[in-house]
Amino acid sequence: MSDRHPHHPEHHRPSTYHEKLTAAVLELLAEKNILSPAQITESIAVMDARGPHLGAKVVARAWTDAAFKQRLLADGSAACREMGIDVGTLKLVVVENTEQVHNVIVCTLCSCYPKMLLGIPPAWYKSKAYRSRTAREPRKVLAEFGLDVPGDVTVRVHDSTADMRYLVLPLRPRGTDGWTAAQLEQLVTRDAMIGVARAKEPAAV
Amino acid sequence: MNARFKPGQRVRVREWYPPGHVRTPYYIRGKSGEIERVCGVFDNPERLAYAKADDPKTLYRVRFRQSDVWERAERPNDTIDVEIYEHWLEGT
């Protein structure tokens, strides 16, 4: 088992089928002059640069700018572009948490995720358990994440099955009056924008 | 392309099991809900899966009550929104 240490997966381990397939496709793309290794490296860098910090900027702006929030809820893609965030061709739907409604996002068919704002999805988001149970018993799933939704709050599950991508606009925490957008960004986590957590409390930062 | 259904309208998802690449989840087939919004026109993924971008369809978000989807739902008034293409929907 020593050659299968979980933190060193590349250490003394034969390549898996998919690793070999990936290497073969990359070599073919270069050999046939379809994509150069430099272009592939550049694309990976672009993907790696995306992350929850982008979503947090959008959320903090919505918390501090009511007119922007209205535009964001009306057309998420256009509002992000306005902030200089490249969302590609996908349509972004932003769903707002209120005192009466809690939203949570799932893709029961595969793992559709707002990568342009949150980066690469966490492993649990792609797990069969999360994908099937969030549709069937969202309150139980949220409780396991440590989020108890009161009985008088409606839970809305959003199954990302086709061309839309979803982002939850979390409730702005109390006790943050007068905070700047830059300060508020620190409270906005990836999990809060998926809907499995609330934004951090001011005391946490 | 005119959308056949309007926000607020009741619809039912066809109980239909065609082979191939389909993006209507099993659990929602045959269930009734309400149009939440019209998302726009997109290429039918059932054709796109075979590299055919030749069948534009209107896409909707349909909102279902949990109790209309599952027996013994956690809370009847909780909802699940699913994106569904027009050819999968029928009026009620």
Interface residues (C-beta under 8 A of the other chain):
Chain A: K91 V93 T108 L109 A135 R136 E137 P138 R139 K140 G151 T154 V155 R156 V157 H158 D159 S160 T161 A162 D163 M164
Chain B: R23 T24 P25 Y27 C39 G40 F42 P45 L59 R61 W70 E74 R75 N77 D78 T79 I80 D81 V82 E83 I84 Y85
